Amino acid sequence: MIRLGAEFWPFPAFASSEARCSVVKAGVKMTIRNGVSRSLVALEGYRQVLGILRVSGKSFRMAQGHGLSKAGAGQVCAALVLGVVVLGFAALPLGAPAAAADSTWPAQVSTVYRLYFNGFEVGKFAFQSSTKGQNYSATSNAEVSALFGAFRWRGNTSASGRLAATGPEPSSYLLNFRTKSKAGLVRLGFDKKGVKSVAVQPQKPPSPDAVPVKAEDMRSVFDPMSAILKMTHAGPGNPCAKTVPIFDGKARFNLVMSFKGREKITEEKPSGQPQELYVCKVKYQPVSGHKPKDFVNPWVNYDGIEIALRPLPEAGLQVPYQVIIPTSLGSAIMSAESIDIAAADGRPPIMLRR
């Protein structure tokens, strides 16, 4: 049996979810409960894709077909859940505005992203940020509804801090989330040295198998939203040559970026902005707060994450345009639908539509 409980989810927002995967004679049986779903009858549409034989109550059975062994069927089962969860991670922070190359930051940035998993649209993410002087504030709202409504997650995030020449200096971060049956929050406070306060609800003791988070791990780190400000900072040189240290309230990890290439894009209505993307490879590098066994043959390809940045020189930004997170079942994708930028110095606004 594969049990995907609270300790399995790599981010605290999903700590209330639980799934059990069991290899049975027919192939694999998965039971999902708590925050993920109370009924899986909506999985009907996945029968042809996954080889689902029967759906009832809180469980379903998958056949061993499609070339899968029993062990392989179990991996697909678990990856189905984790893939959707990881899509939620991709959705939550990745709409943050990038820092400007000079001292003039946009007065306001509004973005809307569509979320997809394995070709199915599963949610929407809306983001707004504003600046006043050298201070920034940002809010976001996300909704994920996957497996035809069997999985639902809603969250809103707020963050604030100071815009320094080298990037953002966070002061506060708050994530509120709600599933079908539970709600919770993650609250972080910062000073110049790093994280000074942490509050996570519901409170749960750390797993004895997890790598302890030390005081030094929380120095000079970013929260998930300010991390994207850092990642998309439109400074000189290679935009993908960055290592970003992050603490999300439970886990301390690095996002190690490297340059992969450039891609041309086309627009139905020319915006006057460069029609090119910088594609960065992103490696998720765990530091503490994680369970090492979760990274042995993981369901997510933590070395294969990609983020495509679209340079907008007039705004001094490199905006996240698309994010791809590969899993063993399929890819989780966040794709920009609209980007609206209001300059602080009276320049014409920038409006991008996809």
HELIX and SHEET records of a PDB file:
HELIX    1   1 PRO A   12  PHE A   14  5                                   3    
HELIX    2   2 VAL A   41  TYR A   46  5                                   6    
HELIX    3   3 ARG A   47  LEU A   50  1                                   4    
HELIX    4   4 LYS A   70  ALA A   91  1                                  22    
HELIX    5   5 LEU A  147  GLY A  149  5                                   3    
HELIX    6   6 ALA A  215  MET A  218  5                                   4    
HELIX    7   7 PRO A  224  MET A  231  1                                   8    
HELIX    8   8 PRO A  292  PHE A  295  5                                   4    
SHEET    1   A 5 ILE A   2  LEU A   4  0                                        
SHEET    2   A 5 SER A  17  VAL A  24 -1                                        
SHEET    3   A 5 GLY A  27  ASN A  34 -1                                        
SHEET    4   A 5 SER A  59  ALA A  63 -1                                        
SHEET    5   A 5 ILE A  52  SER A  56 -1                                        
SHEET    1   B13 GLY A 194  GLN A 201  0                                        
SHEET    2   B13 ALA A 183  ASP A 191 -1                                        
SHEET    3   B13 GLY A 167  ARG A 178 -1                                        
SHEET    4   B13 PHE A 151  ALA A 164 -1                                        
SHEET    5   B13 ASN A 135  ALA A 146 -1                                        
SHEET    6   B13 PHE A 120  LYS A 132 -1                                        
SHEET    7   B13 GLN A 108  PHE A 117 -1                                        
SHEET    8   B13 SER A 331  ALA A 342 -1                                        
SHEET    9   B13 LEU A 317  PRO A 326 -1                                        
SHEET   10   B13 ILE A 305  LEU A 312 -1                                        
SHEET   11   B13 GLU A 276  SER A 288 -1                                        
SHEET   12   B13 ARG A 252  LYS A 264 -1                                        
SHEET   13   B13 THR A 243  PHE A 247 -1                                        
SHEET    1   C 9 GLY A 194  GLN A 201  0                                        
SHEET    2   C 9 ALA A 183  ASP A 191 -1                                        
SHEET    3   C 9 GLY A 167  ARG A 178 -1                                        
SHEET    4   C 9 PHE A 151  ALA A 164 -1                                        
SHEET    5   C 9 ASN A 135  ALA A 146 -1                                        
SHEET    6   C 9 PHE A 120  LYS A 132 -1                                        
SHEET    7   C 9 GLN A 108  PHE A 117 -1                                        
SHEET    8   C 9 SER A 331  ALA A 342 -1                                        
SHEET    9   C 9 ILE A 350  ARG A 353 -1                                        
END                                                                             
